[in-house]
Amino acid sequence: MDVREAYLKFFESKGHARIPSAPLVPEDPTLLFNNAGMVPFKSIFTGEVPAPENPRATSCQTCVRAGGKHNDLENVGHTARHHTFFEMLGNFSFGDYFKEEAIAYAWEFVTEVLELPKEKLWVTVHDSDDEAEAIWQKHIAADRIVRMGDADNFWQMGDTGPCGPCSEIFIDQGAEHFGGPEDYLGGDGDRFLEIWNLVFMQYERDKAGNLTPLPKPSIDTGMGLERVVAVKEGVFSNYDSSLFMPLIRRVETLIGKPYVYESGASYRVIADHIRTVTFLLAQGVNFSNEGRGYVLRRILRRAVRHGYLLGFTAPFMHDIVDTVVELMGRQYPYLGEKAPAVKEQIRLEEARFFKTIEDGIALFNEELKQTKTVFSGETAFKLYDTFGFPLDLTEDMLREKGLTLDTETFERLMQAQRERAKAAWKGSGDAHVEGDFKALLETFGENTFVGYDRTETDAKILALLSDGFEREESLHARHEGWVLLDRTPFYAESGGQVGDTGVLAGKAEVLDTKKFFGLNLSRIRAVETLTVGETVRAVVDESRAEIARHHSATHLLHAALYEELGEHISQAGSLVEADRLRFDFSHPKALSPEEIAAVEERVNFVIRRNIAGETREMPIDEAKRSGAKAQFGEKYGDRVRVVRFGDASVELCGGTHVHATGEIGLFAIVKESGVSAGVRRIEAVCSQAAYDHFKQQRHLLHTAEAEVKNRDVLAGIERLKEQIKTLKSELQEAQNAAKESLEAETIGGVKVFVETIKNGDVKSRIDELKNINDAVAAMLFQVKGDKVLIAAGVKNAPVKAGDWIKQIAPILGGGGGGRPDFAQAGGKDPSKLPEAIEAAKAYVAKELAP
């Protein structure tokens, strides 16, 4: 049974609009990822925007819980239900139906569509919710309805705002299968499994904690797909279901070891994490050292660590992506489209981390040398924090050596890290905007953008807002704020294109333009007092033309990369400004100079062809069939705008563009660099900015000619290189002449050097002595400020340099070590140098004595 499709079809039959899963990166700046089915509808529930025309909706929302407040990461693999990625089935009422219908729909779906046995179902309600209990008694026996308190059955979005009682549906999976102390209704055991939560959003909580009934109470429900599929398939762990077992079997095949549930946590971690990593990468999140990219990197590395526990020593996660596509590609077609790029990004990141694992093993082995019975908690924490070693991996390696770990110190450091992370979490880092946009939308609707056809127009001021988005009747001279025009030529920042600037002629400067909940608002600085209701002349700055040229050039660049490098090319971000463009794309390695030149030439060829631009609005399905490229995460409605330049480029885009490619003028790539594993970045210029770029390059060339005193710059550089080579040779000769001569004592046929030096460095001098002597034992000291550097070298002599230096370094208040043929150390007490030299001579004499 396809539970996902059955659920959505059921609620469509009840008049609900099927809403596609929103991107995992939410519009809510307080969240790292969409972590619940209601998140995409949050602004509707809070009243920031009006309810849609159809106040009923249903969705299967992809969710990630792996960072910030909602973080299930450490539990994954060790429980039957925790996941970093999951799908949440939901049905929503925005002020339409309420408890009666919500309860009836839930019961009908669970008992008639899923056909779960009624005798095994239980229901909980809030202990104050007499209404919900009375409704439930129409469907289920009263003795199977249990009242619970706020902790279990009251939901709230935050400290203030919409909230209300909950009602949950549980299934009893049978006493014969469970027997733990938590296996009771409401306990943490899995005998009584929650499969559905109905939130009755009926109150508004104020700052004082008072509850006020909402004028239009709403419904928010959630049913976890993974646990319902497990129930339908009669298994007691989500990981034993058809959603996960193909992934686990793939890991089995790759490692060649059978999966056993009791000892198979690592298999489950990998199966869970590959879904998360695949979806996030396919949706445009890239590996990085901060924010969402850091969480993505941590999830992959956690999976790789568990692969290491299973015995993997080389990249393997990328080989499981195809199985994810087989399982979920029909519901989410972009997975298949992005799979080649996703696999390569994962492979590169895995390879980097396997190198890190090797470095961690080296640190482990170094600490092992100092360990007698208890391994350092500080080092174990460094292995975890810096090298990504899980505690169980470190403990397993210690167990093989018969050693234990200082877990108390490790846990203390871990707790301190958790507290630092909690204190540092400030949301996604995006600006959060609060304002009464709902009232503006209800009063005026979305204002009209006329900027595709014109760059100036007469417009009426519908509303003026302060910096804090508070409504104002007027905005005085030299004050800044926001303006809502009934019709606006100013393009709002979107799709990588920056927002327009300009003027309200004689009245205000337009500093920027952004979109808030469908409203196109311009940020302004008043020159004269502005008043709501007056008409102004809105004029877009001339820079718009340059922005349009760079935006069209971005489309041509995207197409050229696709043609030159392959079908795996996929946009991963862009920025379009008046004087430059930046384009991020999926590609496994740096572009060669020849590839960069080929891409640049292809773009300029299309520009020279002067291909006419064409923009059309059409249904989104028709646009996709036409081959138009879309960027994941951009919001596309049922009808979309398609920008085409003949056979050279076709993309979904809401931005402004040239009428023909010839207007772009000249195109030049100025930089190619890496953003993260598998993602490259090109920065380029066109039109006036390209001309400025070439002027600057010409100036640099003329400056170089003057500096090398040769019109042939390359010949001038070659001459300078020869001069440098000669000077280096002369300098080396002078340095060699300045070196002190070292006197040797011969013991048993071995030349022994134990001295201090002033010039050169101790390691190089040791290497020289070993090169020019057949048998040598040397220890050299050098004072640098308040430190002493020590190096020891041995060749064809019965002395071990590492042992020798360990005997001498402590005299100088230091330590060190190394190989039998070479060792280094440092000391902190130069005053003990005479004593150290005598001890060094005595040690080597004893070792060389017949």
N, C-alpha and C positions, 0 to 999 in steps of 0.2 A: 504494500500500500504506500502510495506517495503522500505522506502525511502533510507535507508542505502545501502541495497543490490542493489536496482535499480541504484543508483549512481555508485557503484563500477563496476557493470556489464556493464553499459553504457561506461565507460572509458576503460574497458578491450576491448570492441568492437572497440575502437579507437586505439588499440595497446599499451595501458598502462599496465605496470606490477602492479598487486595488491600487495601492501606492507602491512603486518600486522601492527596493531597499536604498536608503540614502547612503552616501559615501561614509566610510569609517571615520574620516576626518570630519568632525562636526562644525557647524557654524557657531556653536556655543564655545566662546573662548575660555570658559572655566574647565573644559574637559579636554583630555588628550585625544580620546576616541569616543565614538558613539558606543555607549555601554548599556543601553536599554532600548527597547522598541519604541518608547515614547519620546526619546530625545529629539528626533526630527520634528515633532509636533509641539515641542515645549513652548515656543512663542505663541502658539494658539491657546494652549492651556493657561498660560500666564496672562493672556489678554493683550499681549504686545501687538498682535495682528488679528484681524477679524477671522472668524471661522470661514472655511471654504464654502462654496455654493452647496456642495453635498456635505452635510455635517457628519456623515458616517464614512469611516475609512478602515481598511484592513491592510496589513503588510507582513512580510517576513523580513525582518531587519537583521542584517549582519552586525555583530557586536564584538568588541574587544575589551577585555578587562585585564590590563597588564601594567598599569601605571597610575599614579595619582591616588585619589581616594579609593577608587574601586580597583583592587589589584588582587587577582586570584593566582598569580604566577607561581608562588612557592608551593601551592597545594596541588598543582597540576601533576598528574601521574600517580599521586599517592592516594587519591580519593576516586570514587566512581563517577562524580558529577562535575568536578571543577574543570573549567576550560579557559584558555586565554581567548579563543575565538569561538563564538556560538551564534546560532540563529534564533531570534525571538519572534514567535508568531504573536500577533496582536490584533485586536479590534478596538476601535475608538469611536466615541460619540462626543462631538463638540457641541454640548448643550441640546442634544436631541433626545435620544432615549436614555433611560437611567436604570435603576436596579432591577425592575421587573423584567425588562427585555434582556439586559445583560446576563442575568442569572439563567433565564430560559434558554438563551442562545448557547451558553456554556454547557448546560446540562444536555441539550439536544445534540451538540457536537460530540461530547464525550461519550454519551451512551448510545446514540443512534448512528453516528458516522464512524467514530473509532470503535464502537461496540465494546467498550470496557464494561466489565460486569458490575452492575449496580450494587450488588451486595458487598463489593470490596471498596466502594467509594465512601469517603467521609468529607465533611465540609466544616470549615471554621468561619466564624464571624466575630466582629469586634464585640466586646462584652457590653457595649452600649447600643448596639445596632439591632433593636427589636424589629425594625422594618425588614432588614435583610433576612433575619431568622424566619419571620413569618412568610416571606416569599419562598425561601428554601423549603419550607415544610410542604409546599405544593408539589415538590419534586422528590424529596428524600425524607425518610423517617426522622422524626424529631430527635430520637436517641443517637442519630449519626451526625448531628449538628453540635459542634463544640464552640463555646465562647472563649475568646482569648483577649489579652490586654494589648496595650499600645505597642509593646515590643514586637509582637507577632502580626497584629492585624490593624495597624494604623500607618498610613503612608503620607509622607510630606515631601515636597520638592526641595525644601530648604527650611531654614529657621523661620522664614515668613513665606507667605504666598499660598497657592492652592494646596489643599490637603484633604484627607478624608479616610474613613474606615475601609478596611479590605475584607475580602472574603476569598478563602483559598479552597481549592479542591485537592484532596489527597487520595492516593490509592494504597490500600493495604497489600503489600507484596507477599504476605504470608509469614506466620510465625515459624513455620517449618524451615524457612530459609534464613531467619535472623534470630538473634537472641542476646544482643548486647544491651547494656544498661540504658542506652539512648534510643532504643527502638520503641518509642511510644509516640503518639500523635503530638507533634511540636518538638520532639527531641532531635538530636543531631544524627541519629541513626537513619538507615535507609529502608527500614521496614515500611514506614508510612511516608510515602514519597509525594511531595507537593508537585502537581503537574499544571496547575493554573492559578493565577492570582488576578482577582478582579478588584480594581481600585475604584471606589466610589468618591469621586472628587466633588465634594459638596460644600466645603468650607474655605474661607480665606483666613489665614492666621496673621494677626498683626504683630508688631514688635513687642507688645505687652503679653503676647500669648493668647489673646482673645480670639475666639472662633466666630466668624460671621457667615451665615449661609450665603452661598453663591446664588445669584439670580438665575444662572443657567448651569446647573450641575452637569458634570461630564463623566465619561467612562474611559478608563485606561486599563487594558488587560495585557497579560503576558503569559505565553505558554512556551517553555523551552523545547525547541524541536528535538534536540539530542536526547533528552530524557523521555520524551513521549515516544520516539522511535524505539528506544530500548524497551519501554513497557510493552509496546505492540509486538515486538519480536520476542518477548518473554525472557529477556536477559536482565541481569541485575547490576550491570555496569554499562554506562554509555559506551565505553571502549569495546565492549563485546558486540556492539550493534553493527549493522551494515554500513554505518557512516564512518566507522573507524577501522574495522578489521581488515579491509583491503590495504589500508596504509600500513598497519602492523605487519601484514603478510609481506608487503614489499620490503620492509626493513628486514624481516626474516630472510628473504631471498638475498638481499645485498650482503648481510653479515654471515649467512650460512649457519645460524644458530636458531633453534626452535624457541618460540615465545611461550612462556609459562606465566600465568596471571600473577601468581604469588610473588614472583621475583622479576616481573616484567615492567617495573615502573619506567625504566628508561625507554622501552618501546612506546609506552603510552605518551611520555613527554614528547618524543619525536613526532608521533602521529598527530598530537594536538598542535605542536608548534609549527609544523610544516604548513598546516592550513592557515594559521595566522600570518606567517611570513609571506606565503604566496598571495594572499588577498591584499595585504598592505602594499607589497611591491607592485602588484597589478594595478592598484589604485593610485600609484604615484608617490607613495611614501618611500624615501630612500634612506639607506644606512648613513648615520652621521653620529656625531659625538654629543648631540644635544636634542632635547625635545622628543618628538615622536620618532625621529630617526634613531635616537639613542635607545629607546625602548625596543624598537624593531631589532637593532643590533644585539641587544641583550637577549631577546627571545631566541634568535638564531644561535647565538653562542651557547645558550643554555642547552639547546637541543644537540649541538655539536659536542658539548662536554659529555652528555649522556651517551652519544654515539661512541665517544672515546671509552667510556666505561664498558660498552658492549664489545669493543675491540677494533672500531674503525680508526685508521691512522691517516686517512686521506679523505678529501671531500666526498660526501655521499648524499647530503640533503637534497641537492639539486636533482638527483636521480629519482626523487619521490614526487616531484612536481607534477609529472604526467599523470600519476594516480589521482592527485587532487583534481586535476582537470577532468579525468574520466568520471569521477564521482559527482562533481559540482559544475562542470562546464556547461551543461544544458541549461541550468537555472541562471548561471552567471557567465554568459558567452565571452566576456572580456578576458576571462582566465585563459581560454585557449588562444586568444589573439595575442596576449602578452606573454605567453609561456616561454618562448625562446629567450626573451630579454630577462625574464624573472629567473630562469635557470642559470643564466650566465652571471647575473648579479649575486645569486646565492653561492655559486661555485667560487667566485673570486673572494667573497667575504669568508667562506669556509677555509679557503687556503690560507688566508691571513691568520685566522684564528688557530689553525693547527700549528702554525709557526709559534704563536704565542704559548700554546700548550707545551711545546718543546722547551721554551724559555722557562716556563713555570716548573717543569721537571728538573731543570738545571738548578733553580733556586731551592727546590725541595732537597735535592741531593747535597747541596752545599750545607744546608741546615742539618741534614742527617749526620754530617761529620761531627757536629758539635753536640749531638743528642745522645744521652746515655739511656734514659728510660722514658722521659716525657718530652714530646715534641713541642716546640715553641708555639703558643697561641698567637703571638704577633705575626710570625711567619705564615701560619695557617690562614690568618686573616688577609695578609698581603697576597697570598696565593688566590684567595677568593676574590678580593677587591680589585687587584691589579691584573691578575692573569686569568680570572674567571673560573678558578677551580671550585667546584662544589665541595662542601665539607665532607660528603660521603666519599668522594674520590680521594681526598687527602687521608681520611681515616682508613680507607681500604688499603692504600699504599703503606700506611703505618702498620696495619695489622699483619701484612706480609713480613714485616721486619720485627714483629713482636713488640712494638712500641705503642704507647698511648699518647693522647693529645691533651694539652692544657686547655680544656674546653671552657673553663671559667673565663680565662682571658679572652678567648675567641668570642664568646657570647657577649662579654662586656663591650668589646670593640664593635661587634655587630649592632648592638643596641644603640650605641652612640651614632653609628652611621644611619640607622633608621630615623633617629631623632633629627639628624641634620637634614636628611632627605625630606622629612615631613615639614620641617621649618622652611626649607627652600622652595617647596612647591607653591607656585603662585599661579597655577593654571597653565594654559598653553602658551602664554606669552603674547597672544594677540590682544589688541585693545578691545575692551568690553564697553559697549555703548548702551546707555540707558536713556530712554526718552519715550514720550507718549505717542509713539508712531501709530498705534491703533486708532487713536482719535483722529489723527491726520488722515489716515486711510479711509476711515468711516465718513469723514467730512468731505474729502476731496477726491478720494480714489488715487490711483497711480497717475502721476503727471506724465505728459506726453513728451517724448524725446523726438525732436525734429532735426537733430544734428547730422543725420545721414545726407540730407539734401541741402542744408544751409548752415552757415556759420554765424548768422545773426538773425534776430527776430524780436518783435515787440512781445513782451510777456507781462502778465499780471502777477504781482506778489501775492501768493495765497497765504503764506505764513512766514514769520521770522522766528528764528530760534537762537537762544543764547549759546555760548560755548558748551554749556551743560545740557543743551537740547530742551531748555524750558521755553514755552511759548512766550513771545513778546509782541506787543502791538507796534513797536518801532525799534530801530537800531540807530543809535546816534553816531555822529562822525567820529572816526578813529577807533570805534569799537569793532570787535570781530564777532562773528556768529555764523548762522546758516540761513539760507533762503530757499523756500520752496516756490518755484515758478509754475504757473499753469502749463506752460509749454517751454521747453528748454533746449537750446542748441548745444549745451555743455554735456560732453560724454562723461559718464560716471565710471570710475576705475573698475575695470573688469577684464577677465581673460588675459591678464598680463599687461594690458594697455593702461597707462597712467590716466588719471582724471584730467579733464580740461581746465585750463585757466582762461582768464579774459577780463572783461569789464561789464558792469551794468553802467552804460555810458553816462559819465558825469556824476554817478551816484556811488559806485563801489568798485573795488578790485575783487575779482574772482580768483581765489588762491588755490582752490582744489575742488574736485567734484567727486562725490561718492554716492553709493546707493545703500539705503537702509530699508529693509523689508519692502522693496519695490519702489520706494520713493527716491527720486533723483534729486539730491540736495547739493547745493554749492556752498562752499565755505567762502565767506566774504569779509573784507575790511571796508567799512563804510567811509566814504569821502564826504558825503552829506547825509543828513538824517533820512532814513528809509522808513516807509510806513506801509503796513499791511493794506492791500487793496489798490495801491498805485501801480501804474504801468511803467515799465522800464524798457530800455533797449539793451538786449543781451547780446554781447559780441564775443565770439571765441577768439582767443589769441592766435596770431599767425603761426605759432609753433605747431598748431594742429596739423598743418600740411606736412611738416616734417615727421610728426608722430605717425600719420597715415602711411608715409613712405616707408618708415621703419617697420610698421606692422605688416604691410604687404611683402616687404623683403623677408620678414620672418616666415611667412607662408612659403615663399619660394625656397628659402633655406631648408625648411622642414622637408619639402619635396625633394630637393637636391640630395640631402643626406640619405633619404629613403632610397633614391635611385643609385647613389654611389656606394653606399655601405651595406644595404640589404633591408629586407622586410622586417627585421627585428627592431628597427629604429622606431622609437616611440617617444613622444614629447613627455618631459618630466618637469616642466615649468618654463616660464618665459617672463621677460620684462621688456616692454616697449616704451621708449621715451623719445623725445625730440632729437636727441643727439647720439643715440646708440640703441642697440637691441642686445638682449641676452637670451640664449636659447639652451635649455638643458634637455638632454636626450639619453636614452638607454643605449649604451655601446660598451663592449667589454674592455677596450684598451684605447690608449691615446691615438689620435689620428696622425699619420705620417705627414711630412711636408707635402708629399705628392697628393695625398688624399685631400688635404686642406686646399691645395691649389685646384684640384679637380672640382671640388664642391663650389669654390668661389667662381670658377670659370663657368660652371653650369648655371649658377644664378645670374651672372652677368649676360650670358647668352640669352636667357629668357627675358631679361630686361631689354636687351637690344631688339628682340623680336617685337616689342611694344604690343603685347597681347592685351586686348581689351578685358577689363574686369567686369564680372557679372554677379549681381547679388539677387537671390531669389528666396522667398519664404515658401516652405513646403512642409508637409507632415514629416516628423522625424524618421519614421520607418522608410519613407521614400528617399530621404537624404542619405541614410545609411546604405541603402541599396545602390545609390549613385556612386558610392565609394568615398563619400566625404569623411575626412578624418575628424574625430572628436577627441576632446581631452577629458579624461575621467575626472570627476569632481566638479566640473562645470555643470550648472543647472540648465537643462534644456527642457523646454515645455513640449507640448504636443506638436506645435509648429516651430520650426527653427529657421535660422537665416544661414544660407549657404553662400559662401564666397568662392567664386571660380575664376581662374585665369586660364582659360582655354584648356589645353591638355596638360598644362604644367602643374596646376595645383587646384585642389578643391577641398575646402574645410568648412566645418560648422564654426561660425564666428559672429559675434555681435559687435565687433570693433569697426573702426573707420579705416577706409582703404583708398588707394589711388584708383583713377578711372582706367588707367592702362599702365602696364609695367614700365614703359619708357619714362614715366614720371619719377621713377625711383632714382634714375641717373646712374650712379656708380655704386658698386657694392664691394666692400673690403672686409675680410676677416682679420681682426686685430689680435685675437687671443684664443687659444684652445687649451682647456685645462680640465682637471678632474674635480668632480663634486663629491663623489663617494664611490664605493665599489660598484662598477657597472654603469655609472652615470657620468657623462662628459658634459662640458659647457663650452659653447662658442659665443664669443662677443664680437659684434660686427657693427659697421657703420655704413651709411649710404647717403646719397644726395650731398647736402652742404657739409655734413659731418665727415663724409668720405673725402671731400675736397680738402677740408681742414686737416684731416689725417695725412694726406699725401703732402700737403704743404709742410707739415711738421717733419715728415720723413725726409723731405728734400733738404730742410734746414739742418737736420741731424747729419745728413750726408755731407753737406758743405762744411759743417763744423768738423767732421771727421777728416775731411780732406785737408783742412787747415792744420789740424793737430798732427797728422802724420806727414804733412808737408809733401803731399803727392796727390795729383788728380786721380791717380789709380789707387783707390783706398786699399784694395787687397794687397797690392805690391808694397804700399807703405806699411801695412800691418806685418807683412812677412819680414820686412827690414827691421822693424822694432822687435819682433820675436827673436831674430838672430842676435840683436844687440843684448836682449835680456839673457839669452842662453850664454853668451860670452861673459856677461857680468856675473851670472850665477856661478860659472866655472871659476872665475877669479875669486869670488867670495868664498867658495868652498876651499880653495887652496889657502886663502888667508886664515880661515877657521882651523884648518888642519894644522897650519904652522903654529897657531896659538894654543893648541892642545898641550897639556902638560905631558911630559914623558913619565911613564909608570915603570917602577922598578919591580922586578920579579924575584922571588925566592924559589929555588928549585928544590922540591922534596919528592924523593922517589921517582924522579923523572917527570914530575908534574910541575909546571910553572904556576906559582901561587901569587896572586895580586890581592892585597887588602889595603886600600887607600881611600882617601877623600879626593874628590875632583872639584874644580871650580867651573870649568868650561864644558860645553857640550851637555849631553844628558847620560845618565847612568846606564840606561838600557843600550843605547847606541855604542857606548864604549865597551860594554860587556860583549856585544856582538862582534866588534872589531877584534877584541882579544881572542875570541873563539875562532875567528876566521884566520888569524895569523899564527896560531899556535896549535901544535898537534895534540898536546895534552895540557889542559889548563883548569884551574879552580880560582875563580875571581869573585871578590865581593867589593863593590864600590859604594861609597857614601857621598851624598851631596847635600849641603845645607841650603834650604830655600826659606828665608825668613825665620820663623820659629818652628819649622818642620825639617825633618831629615828624610831624604829619599834614599832607598837602599835597593840594590839589585845584585843578584848572585847568578853566576853562570858556570856550568861545568861541562867539560868535554874530555872524554877518554880518561876519566879519573874516578876512583872509588869513593866519591862524595856525592850526596844528594842535595841539590841546591835548595829544594823546598824545606828539607829538615834543617839545613844549615841556617837559613834565614829565620826559621821559627825559633831557633835558639838565641839569635842575636837581637831581633826586633824588640822583644819585651824590655831589654836593657834600656832602649831609647823611648820607652813608654808607648810602643806601637805594636802592630801585628801584621801578618801577611802570610803568603805561601805561594805555592806554584808547583811546577813539574820538577822531576829530578834534574833536568838539564838547565832550567831557568826558573827564577822566582823573583818576586818583587815585594816590597813592604814599605811602610812609612813609620816614622817615629815622631814624637812630640817634644823630646827633651834633648836639644843639641849639646847641652852641657855634659851629657854622658857619652859623647862620641869617643874620647880616648879609651874609656872602659870597654865600649862596644868593639872597637878595633882590636884591642888586645884579646878580647874573648873570641873574636872571629878567627884571629891567627891561631889561638890555642886549639880551637875546635878543628880547624882544617889540618893542623899539624898532627893532632891525635888520629884523625881519620886516615891520614896518609902514611902514618907510621907503619914500618914493616912488621 
